[in-house]
């Protein structure tokens, strides 16, 4: 878990959020759990899908809840 995900953090730019999200997923050792309201099949959604697939292939338990 990266330092950014050990406590609350307010993001003002999507790029900052996704950079930290990517680092957290890549650094996961047991599981990744994500809940989101909207997930579209655009560049961001496809990127997230690829990150989660890569984590799953490393043996990480992945859970994604889309509301």
Helices and strands as residue ranges (DSSP letters): G 3-5, H 14-27, E 31-36, H 43-57, E 61-66
